[in-house]
Amino acid sequence: QVQLVESGGGLVQPGGSLRLSCAASGFTFSSASMSWHRQAPGKEREFVASISSTGRSTSYASSVKGRFTISRDNAKNTVYLQMNSLKPEDTAVYYCKGSYSSTNYWGQGTQVTVSS
């Protein structure tokens, strides 16, 4: 049974930082590309960042480049999203996605709210 469990969301002031984690199980994590996506109220889900199975290749949305960093620990079956210099427009539910063997798996999401 595939599971992706996100954690680390919360309320943070503008300019602050958060680190999201996504713990994966039920598939070969070290062979999967992983990504983070987000969905703000009233908007479509959008891509945030991705990382290759080995961690050697990463990609970011232009809106977060230079502020967010995606990483992974294949020994812990976990992918991370370090978010710095947070802005109110980063407020959204953040989802983890695993892509393995032509199948996409999604977590339930974690809420990130950036507000003073």
Secondary structure, DSSP 4 states (H G I P E B T S, - for coil): --EEEEE--EEE-TT--EEEEEEEESS-GGG-EEEEEEE-TTS--EEEEEE-TTSS-EEE-TTTTTTEEEEEETTTTEEEEEE-S--GGG-EEEEEEEEETTEEEE---EEEEE--
